[in-house]
Amino acid sequence: MSLKDNIARVQERIVAACGRAGRRPEDVKLIAISKTVPAESIREACEAGLRDFGENRIQEAQAKRPALSDLTVTWHLVGHLQPNKAKPARELFHWFHALDSVRLAERLEHVAVGTGERLPVLLEVNLGQEPAKAGVRGDEVRNLAEEVGRFPTLDLRGLMTLPPFFDDPEQVRPYFRRLRELAEAIAAARLPGVSMRELSMGMSQDFEVAIEEGATMVRIGTAIFGPR
Ligand SMILES: *Cc1c(COP(=O)(O)O)cnc(C)c1O
């Protein structure tokens, strides 16, 4: 299968999942996760119509980006960020999906004070409470939302999760549902500066279930670019 076929197939599956859930396909953004993928393949995916790409490492993004500077695409940082990389992160990316501490929010704010720029951010929630994964616990996310809502250069848009891995995507469904319920509860609190419109959840293995549970952004690597 070519890259173009893979993309078409993923798009069909998104449309079908939206159909099952009574949702509109235009309300689900496909983010192609291009970590470890060479710049030429990203260009090819862009030529096939994709406009959103996600990476998880600052250094890798810095290395690949010069070869892609002519493309008009939206870049998403989907992985954990060290506070000392806040400046390059803001320079290289248009969205940040993995905000998980006030300290990191302070760094991201500090490097952009006075620029007038606002970075759309999502809070990463570690729903499985897995020690090896980043993210705040479900019972901490409301407090973090309240704090992040106070930073003028950060535009809080919703939540993101990377749930525990299961072979059967049905077993992930409760985690996706939980993320949606958390977002709904925080939205109902009407905190200043806080929007909970976006749910970044679902990867190659389980994106259809995530869409059925309300994902507005799916992050797909392997099903587009092949195994890493
Ligand atoms: C790698 C990665 C993905 C994509 O995973 P696939 O299983 O290849 O689709 C999604 N989200 C994050 C945060 C990732 O690091």
The ligand as an SDF file (V2000), in Angstrom:
LIG
                    3D

 15 15  0  0  0  0  0  0  0  0999 V2000
    3.6080    7.9620   18.4260 C   0  0  0  0  0  0  0  0  0  0  0  0
    2.4280    8.6480   18.9860 C   0  0  0  0  0  0  0  0  0  0  0  0
    1.1680    8.5380   18.3780 C   0  0  0  0  0  0  0  0  0  0  0  0
    0.9080    7.6880   17.1420 C   0  0  0  0  0  0  0  0  0  0  0  0
    0.9390    6.3380   17.4450 O   0  0  0  0  0  0  0  0  0  0  0  0
    0.5580    5.2120   16.3370 P   0  0  0  0  0  0  0  0  0  0  0  0
    0.2360    4.0400   17.1580 O   0  0  0  0  0  0  0  0  0  0  0  0
    1.7820    5.0330   15.4980 O   0  0  0  0  0  0  0  0  0  0  0  0
   -0.5910    5.7300   15.5650 O   0  0  0  0  0  0  0  0  0  0  0  0
    0.1240    9.2450   18.9460 C   0  0  0  0  0  0  0  0  0  0  0  0
    0.2930   10.0170   20.0360 N   0  0  0  0  0  0  0  0  0  0  0  0
    1.4870   10.1560   20.6430 C   0  0  0  0  0  0  0  0  0  0  0  0
    1.5920   11.0250   21.8330 C   0  0  0  0  0  0  0  0  0  0  0  0
    2.5870    9.4780   20.1410 C   0  0  0  0  0  0  0  0  0  0  0  0
    3.7690    9.6190   20.7580 O   0  0  0  0  0  0  0  0  0  0  0  0
  1  2  1  0
  2  3  1  0
  2 14  2  0
  3  4  1  0
  3 10  2  0
  4  5  1  0
  5  6  1  0
  6  7  2  0
  6  8  1  0
  6  9  1  0
 10 11  1  0
 11 12  2  0
 12 13  1  0
 12 14  1  0
 14 15  1  0
M  END
$$$$
